[in-house]
Amino acid sequence: MMANCRISCRSCQGGDKAWRLRDYIASHYDNATNLNLSRVVSIESVRINHVDVDEEKQVVRAYGRMVLSWNDTKVAWDRNQWELSWLNFYWIQIWTPQLMQINPTSINPGTVVSKVLAANYTGQVYMWLDFSFVAPYNFRYEDYPNDYQHVCFKFDDKQYFSVRFVIADKVKSKKREELTETYSTGWTLENVEINVSPTLFVINNIFTAMNKMNLDHGHDRLSLKILKMHTRVSFAHSLLAFCTAVNLKLQDSKYYIQMLGNWRDDPFDVQSSNSELCLGLRRNAVYFTTEMLLPALITSTITISSVLFQLSTVQSVLIALSILAQIIALTLINSRLPTFAIHTPTILKYIGFNLISSTFLLLISMILWKLSQSNTTIPPHHSLNQFAYFINNRIALLPLSSEEVNENSQRKYAPLACALNNLTFLIFLALYFVIFVGSFIL
């Protein structure tokens, strides 16, 4: 198989020189685990190809490609001697990071598949890999349907804490994060972040220091192996005991001890210290204004403006029509809302407030209308008449017309009822304004 591949793929794999170099590296490469105690792996590029959001199952899937690089002096070669600057690896067992997802779902775990492995003559190795991450996520619907979701996928090497991940500068500056060609139904990928836990830097610095030490005694090697075994069980206590045994000096040791000792007060929690790929998703809500916000705003305007008809039948009819329109619009919004949610969307809170307020104003209008139609000969108190005059003429600026005054000359409580009606609607007008601005503008 190897011989046939060398003949058929000579041009695409570098020819005979490349194969001789591969054989040379394979014969001299030592892949012992104790020599690869700690590696620094740089994340050079991230591309997100597809994002699948399942709100019914509360699961998010991300598919993409990642480029990792690290330095391995055991694969370096003399460029002048071999006349090669780059080399792709085929069937050569060199050290590579074995990525795995830490927080997948139990049904469909995430997968990471290596596609291309290459190195240059300096020993800098590059690996292109395709990943498929899936993670459960509790969607937050406060700003639905204009909501923004921040989903994170945790990943690490299969040997916990054996790899220190760092982020390349161009990835930090968003120059090597490809988002333009991402396909996501119903969502827009706005941001991609790669975060590295600060605990990883502390742990890997300690492992690097241990790796550089010349541990000549057998019990020291045994302690190092035991320490690696305890990365998942009481890591902090094992690490501090080992450092004390070999007199390992650490810079800023108080910070290390405090950081490793606290460790969320749970030494068994491995997920607290690893790298994560975070996606910022915003829902494509093109229908938000026309189907949700506009009906709520129009019905609110109808309800408040009904006060212009001064306790007439038209006022009650307008409020009743507003309530009917809100119920019809609510059925349409209900079809758009997710089947279940932990948080109540803001638009739904405003619609509920609008419906309750309209119902309350309808009842108040009917009661005050009945009061204004009272034919009792007992007039209200003089202070109440002054209050009614002040509200109708100074505050609401909706005084009774001359026809209404002549018509209601025998109805002593009509001005007071109109004043109470105007005052109630003024209070609700201010309340509507504050709630609308606080919900959709601020």
VMD Tcl script that draws the C-alpha trace (Angstrom):
set ca {
  {0.00 0.00 0.00}
  {2.79 2.42 0.91}
  {4.71 1.61 -2.26}
  {1.67 2.07 -4.49}
  {0.83 5.37 -2.82}
  {4.37 6.65 -3.32}
  {4.13 5.97 -7.03}
  {0.60 7.30 -7.58}
  {0.77 10.31 -5.30}
  {4.41 11.29 -5.79}
  {3.56 14.74 -7.11}
  {0.91 15.62 -4.57}
  {2.92 14.39 -1.58}
  {6.29 15.94 -2.39}
  {8.04 13.18 -4.32}
  {10.83 10.85 -3.17}
  {12.59 13.50 -1.08}
  {9.48 14.05 0.96}
  {9.04 10.32 1.51}
  {12.65 9.87 2.55}
  {12.23 12.76 4.99}
  {9.07 11.16 6.38}
  {10.90 7.88 6.88}
  {13.77 9.70 8.58}
  {11.44 11.56 10.97}
  {9.48 8.40 11.73}
  {12.64 6.45 12.57}
  {14.01 9.13 14.90}
  {10.77 10.35 16.49}
  {10.16 9.38 20.11}
  {6.48 9.66 21.04}
  {6.85 8.73 24.70}
  {4.17 10.29 26.88}
  {6.60 11.45 29.56}
  {8.35 13.64 26.99}
  {5.06 15.28 26.03}
  {3.97 16.26 29.50}
  {2.91 19.78 28.62}
  {2.42 21.41 25.24}
  {1.53 24.93 24.21}
  {-0.97 24.79 21.35}
  {-1.97 27.98 19.57}
  {-5.40 28.42 17.99}
  {-4.56 30.09 14.67}
  {-7.90 30.25 12.88}
  {-11.57 29.48 13.41}
  {-14.28 29.11 10.78}
  {-17.93 28.43 11.57}
  {-19.69 26.76 8.64}
  {-23.10 25.93 10.04}
  {-25.09 26.51 13.21}
  {-28.17 24.44 13.99}
  {-30.49 25.68 16.73}
  {-33.16 23.35 18.14}
  {-35.30 25.35 20.56}
  {-37.67 22.48 21.30}
  {-34.84 20.31 22.62}
  {-32.86 23.34 23.89}
  {-29.76 22.22 21.97}
  {-27.30 24.15 19.76}
  {-24.95 22.49 17.24}
  {-21.96 24.17 15.62}
  {-19.97 22.84 12.66}
  {-16.70 24.38 11.55}
  {-12.97 24.16 11.07}
  {-10.10 25.08 13.36}
  {-6.37 25.41 12.75}
  {-3.97 24.57 15.58}
  {-0.20 24.98 15.70}
  {2.55 24.00 18.10}
  {6.31 23.61 18.06}
  {7.85 20.15 18.03}
  {11.64 20.20 17.63}
  {11.65 16.46 16.99}
  {10.21 17.00 13.50}
  {12.60 19.81 12.51}
  {15.00 19.23 9.61}
  {17.74 20.98 7.67}
  {16.13 22.81 4.80}
  {19.36 23.02 2.81}
  {20.00 19.30 3.15}
  {16.52 18.08 2.27}
  {15.58 20.98 -0.03}
  {12.10 21.06 1.49}
  {10.46 23.81 3.52}
  {7.09 22.17 4.18}
  {6.03 18.59 4.67}
  {2.66 16.91 4.94}
  {2.50 13.92 7.26}
  {1.00 10.59 6.20}
  {0.94 7.53 8.46}
  {3.55 9.01 10.80}
  {2.78 8.81 14.50}
  {3.80 12.20 15.88}
  {2.29 13.91 18.86}
  {-0.94 15.79 18.17}
  {-3.52 17.24 20.56}
  {-6.55 15.00 20.98}
  {-9.40 17.45 21.31}
  {-12.70 16.49 22.84}
  {-15.78 18.41 23.91}
  {-16.36 18.64 27.65}
  {-20.01 19.74 27.77}
  {-21.84 17.76 25.05}
  {-25.28 16.24 25.24}
  {-25.45 12.60 26.25}
  {-27.23 11.59 23.04}
  {-25.06 13.26 20.38}
  {-21.55 13.99 21.67}
  {-19.29 16.38 19.81}
  {-16.70 15.08 17.36}
  {-13.32 16.42 16.24}
  {-11.69 14.97 13.11}
  {-8.16 15.84 11.96}
  {-7.97 16.57 8.24}
  {-4.47 17.83 7.42}
  {-1.23 17.68 9.38}
  {1.82 19.58 8.12}
  {5.03 21.13 9.43}
  {7.78 23.43 8.27}
  {11.50 22.88 8.68}
  {11.63 24.80 11.98}
  {9.44 22.19 13.67}
  {6.27 24.27 13.70}
  {3.40 21.83 13.20}
  {-0.02 22.84 11.86}
  {-3.17 20.78 12.08}
  {-6.43 21.47 10.29}
  {-9.39 19.80 11.95}
  {-13.15 19.76 11.49}
  {-15.29 19.91 14.59}
  {-18.92 19.28 15.38}
  {-19.90 20.59 18.79}
  {-23.30 20.15 20.40}
  {-24.29 21.55 23.78}
  {-27.48 22.02 25.80}
  {-28.43 25.64 26.33}
  {-31.10 27.40 28.35}
  {-32.46 30.01 25.96}
  {-33.23 33.42 27.43}
  {-36.36 34.95 25.94}
  {-36.56 38.30 27.74}
  {-35.88 40.20 24.49}
  {-37.75 37.80 22.20}
  {-38.04 37.97 19.22}
  {-35.06 40.32 19.06}
  {-33.11 38.16 21.50}
  {-29.38 37.50 21.63}
  {-28.08 34.12 22.77}
  {-24.51 33.45 23.94}
  {-23.70 29.73 23.57}
  {-20.38 28.23 24.68}
  {-18.82 24.88 23.80}
  {-16.11 23.70 26.20}
  {-13.23 21.65 24.83}
  {-9.94 20.29 26.10}
  {-7.35 17.64 25.39}
  {-8.23 14.06 26.31}
  {-5.48 14.21 28.93}
  {-6.80 17.01 31.11}
  {-4.40 19.93 31.63}
  {-1.69 18.33 29.43}
  {-2.21 20.99 26.73}
  {-2.08 24.72 27.26}
  {-4.20 26.48 24.67}
  {-3.31 30.01 23.67}
  {-5.10 32.30 21.25}
  {-3.26 33.82 18.30}
  {-3.25 37.60 18.07}
  {-5.12 37.60 14.76}
  {-7.84 35.45 16.28}
  {-8.11 37.88 19.20}
  {-8.42 40.79 16.77}
  {-11.15 38.97 14.80}
  {-9.00 38.81 11.64}
  {-9.09 35.03 11.43}
  {-12.65 34.33 12.44}
  {-14.74 33.62 9.37}
  {-18.44 34.38 9.88}
  {-19.57 35.67 6.49}
  {-20.39 32.27 4.98}
  {-22.00 30.76 8.05}
  {-25.37 29.14 7.40}
  {-27.89 29.31 10.20}
  {-31.65 29.06 9.71}
  {-33.49 31.84 11.53}
  {-30.38 33.18 13.27}
  {-27.48 35.51 12.53}
  {-24.02 34.69 13.85}
  {-22.73 38.03 15.13}
  {-19.70 37.06 17.17}
  {-17.25 34.22 17.80}
  {-15.00 34.15 20.86}
  {-12.42 31.68 22.11}
  {-11.74 31.92 25.81}
  {-9.01 30.20 27.79}
  {-9.45 29.69 31.51}
  {-6.78 31.46 33.61}
  {-6.44 28.32 35.72}
  {-5.07 26.53 32.67}
  {-2.16 28.98 32.49}
  {-1.28 28.34 36.13}
  {-1.54 24.56 35.84}
  {0.38 24.31 32.60}
  {3.12 26.62 33.86}
  {3.55 24.26 36.79}
  {3.61 21.24 34.48}
  {6.18 22.97 32.27}
  {8.37 23.68 35.28}
  {8.06 20.05 36.31}
  {8.96 18.91 32.82}
  {12.18 20.95 32.85}
  {13.29 19.55 36.19}
  {15.75 16.67 36.21}
  {13.85 14.20 38.37}
  {16.53 11.57 38.99}
  {14.82 9.73 41.80}
  {12.23 7.07 41.18}
  {9.83 8.37 43.81}
  {9.82 11.77 42.10}
  {8.77 10.18 38.81}
  {6.14 8.25 40.66}
  {4.88 11.45 42.28}
  {4.66 13.07 38.84}
  {2.61 10.17 37.50}
  {0.35 10.28 40.54}
  {-0.08 14.00 40.01}
  {-1.21 13.41 36.42}
  {-3.67 10.80 37.65}
  {-5.09 13.30 40.14}
  {-6.01 15.94 37.58}
  {-9.61 14.83 37.95}
  {-9.63 13.97 41.67}
  {-8.45 16.50 44.25}
  {-5.93 18.10 41.90}
  {-5.14 21.07 44.13}
  {-4.16 19.01 47.16}
  {-2.00 16.61 45.12}
  {-0.28 19.48 43.34}
  {0.59 21.33 46.52}
  {1.85 18.15 48.16}
  {4.08 17.38 45.19}
  {5.46 20.91 45.01}
  {6.35 20.67 48.69}
  {8.04 17.27 48.20}
  {10.38 18.42 45.41}
  {10.84 22.00 46.71}
  {9.35 23.48 43.53}
  {9.51 27.26 43.66}
  {6.63 29.11 42.03}
  {6.36 32.80 41.36}
  {3.45 34.45 43.11}
  {2.75 31.21 44.95}
  {0.06 32.79 47.13}
  {-2.00 33.50 44.03}
  {-1.52 29.95 42.75}
  {-2.42 28.39 46.08}
  {-5.50 30.57 46.47}
  {-6.60 29.96 42.89}
  {-6.11 26.20 43.02}
  {-7.43 25.89 46.53}
  {-10.70 27.70 45.87}
  {-11.36 26.21 42.43}
  {-15.09 26.80 42.88}
  {-14.84 24.80 46.14}
  {-15.14 21.61 44.07}
  {-11.87 19.77 43.28}
  {-13.78 17.22 41.20}
  {-15.09 19.77 38.70}
  {-13.05 19.42 35.51}
  {-15.29 21.68 33.42}
  {-14.31 24.74 35.44}
  {-10.86 24.86 33.81}
  {-10.77 24.42 30.05}
  {-11.10 26.33 26.81}
  {-14.38 27.29 25.25}
  {-15.71 28.39 21.89}
  {-18.54 30.90 22.32}
  {-21.01 31.97 19.64}
  {-23.17 35.08 19.71}
  {-26.47 34.42 17.92}
  {-29.24 36.92 17.20}
  {-32.65 35.86 15.96}
  {-33.75 37.02 12.52}
  {-36.96 38.79 13.55}
  {-38.00 40.70 10.42}
  {-41.63 40.33 11.45}
  {-41.12 41.85 14.89}
  {-42.19 45.41 14.05}
  {-45.15 44.64 11.80}
  {-46.61 41.64 13.61}
  {-45.82 42.32 17.26}
  {-44.72 45.83 18.11}
  {-46.98 47.76 15.74}
  {-50.28 46.11 16.84}
  {-49.38 46.68 20.49}
  {-48.56 50.34 19.82}
  {-51.73 50.97 17.78}
  {-54.06 49.38 20.34}
  {-52.37 51.36 23.11}
  {-52.94 54.58 21.16}
  {-56.62 53.74 20.59}
  {-57.12 53.00 24.28}
  {-55.53 56.24 25.47}
  {-57.11 58.47 22.79}
  {-60.61 57.25 23.66}
  {-60.63 59.80 26.49}
  {-61.25 62.52 23.89}
  {-64.88 61.39 23.66}
  {-65.61 62.35 27.28}
  {-67.56 59.42 28.79}
  {-69.72 58.94 25.72}
  {-70.72 55.62 24.23}
  {-67.96 56.05 21.65}
  {-65.31 55.95 24.37}
  {-66.45 52.57 25.69}
  {-66.80 51.18 22.17}
  {-63.27 52.25 21.25}
  {-61.79 50.61 24.33}
  {-63.79 47.44 23.66}
  {-62.53 47.35 20.06}
  {-58.98 47.84 21.33}
  {-59.36 44.85 23.66}
  {-60.73 42.73 20.81}
  {-57.83 43.72 18.54}
  {-55.34 42.86 21.29}
  {-56.82 39.39 21.70}
  {-56.63 38.78 17.94}
  {-53.02 40.00 17.84}
  {-52.19 37.84 20.84}
  {-53.22 34.69 18.97}
  {-50.82 35.62 16.17}
  {-48.00 36.30 18.61}
  {-48.71 33.05 20.42}
  {-48.05 31.15 17.20}
  {-44.64 32.80 16.95}
  {-43.56 32.21 20.53}
  {-41.54 29.10 21.47}
  {-43.42 26.19 22.94}
  {-41.91 26.78 26.36}
  {-39.53 29.24 27.93}
  {-38.01 29.90 31.31}
  {-38.29 33.69 30.93}
  {-41.26 35.76 29.80}
  {-40.49 37.86 26.69}
  {-40.65 41.63 27.11}
  {-43.12 42.03 24.25}
  {-45.44 39.55 25.96}
  {-45.17 41.47 29.24}
  {-46.11 44.70 27.46}
  {-49.05 43.03 25.69}
  {-50.28 41.69 29.02}
  {-49.97 45.14 30.58}
  {-51.83 46.69 27.65}
  {-54.66 44.16 27.88}
  {-55.06 44.54 31.63}
  {-54.92 48.35 31.43}
  {-57.50 48.48 28.64}
  {-59.85 46.24 30.60}
  {-59.42 48.36 33.72}
  {-60.01 51.59 31.79}
  {-63.13 50.12 30.21}
  {-64.56 49.27 33.63}
  {-63.64 52.71 35.02}
  {-65.22 54.43 32.01}
  {-68.46 52.50 32.45}
  {-68.60 53.29 36.17}
  {-67.88 56.98 35.62}
  {-70.38 57.11 32.76}
  {-73.01 55.75 35.15}
  {-71.99 58.40 37.70}
  {-72.27 61.16 35.12}
  {-75.81 60.05 34.26}
  {-76.96 60.35 37.86}
  {-80.03 62.65 38.27}
  {-79.69 63.16 42.00}
  {-80.52 66.63 43.30}
  {-77.82 66.50 45.98}
  {-74.82 68.38 44.58}
  {-71.23 67.28 45.32}
  {-69.13 69.14 47.84}
  {-67.75 72.52 46.78}
  {-64.15 71.26 47.04}
  {-65.00 68.45 44.63}
  {-66.38 70.96 42.14}
  {-63.19 73.00 42.42}
  {-61.14 69.83 41.92}
  {-63.19 68.93 38.83}
  {-62.80 72.42 37.38}
  {-59.02 72.34 37.98}
  {-58.57 68.95 36.32}
  {-60.81 69.65 33.33}
  {-59.60 73.17 32.58}
  {-56.03 73.34 33.91}
  {-54.58 69.83 33.70}
  {-56.44 67.80 31.11}
  {-57.42 70.86 29.00}
  {-60.62 69.04 28.06}
  {-63.42 71.23 29.44}
  {-67.05 70.39 28.77}
  {-68.52 72.08 25.71}
  {-71.50 74.45 26.01}
  {-73.84 71.81 24.60}
  {-72.62 69.30 27.18}
  {-73.01 71.89 29.93}
  {-76.61 72.62 28.90}
  {-77.36 68.91 28.52}
  {-75.83 68.06 31.86}
  {-77.20 71.05 33.76}
  {-79.45 68.72 35.74}
  {-76.64 66.17 36.25}
  {-74.63 67.49 39.16}
  {-71.92 64.81 39.04}
  {-71.08 64.98 35.32}
  {-68.13 67.43 35.72}
  {-66.70 65.35 38.59}
  {-67.04 62.13 36.57}
  {-65.30 63.74 33.59}
  {-62.52 65.00 35.85}
  {-61.95 61.55 37.33}
  {-62.01 60.08 33.82}
  {-59.45 62.60 32.57}
  {-57.21 62.09 35.60}
  {-57.29 58.30 35.23}
  {-56.34 58.46 31.57}
  {-53.56 60.97 32.29}
  {-52.07 58.60 34.87}
  {-52.24 55.68 32.44}
  {-50.76 57.83 29.65}
  {-47.68 58.49 31.79}
  {-47.56 54.83 32.79}
  {-47.74 53.70 29.15}
  {-44.95 56.07 28.19}
  {-42.61 54.93 30.97}
  {-43.20 51.23 30.34}
  {-42.88 51.51 26.55}
  {-39.63 53.48 26.75}
  {-38.20 51.18 29.40}
  {-39.15 48.05 27.47}
  {-38.24 48.86 23.87}
  {-36.02 51.95 23.79}
  {-33.71 51.88 26.82}
}
mol new
graphics top color blue
foreach p $ca { graphics top sphere $p radius 0.5 }
foreach p [lrange $ca 0 end-1] q [lrange $ca 1 end] { graphics top cylinder $p $q radius 0.2 }
display resetview
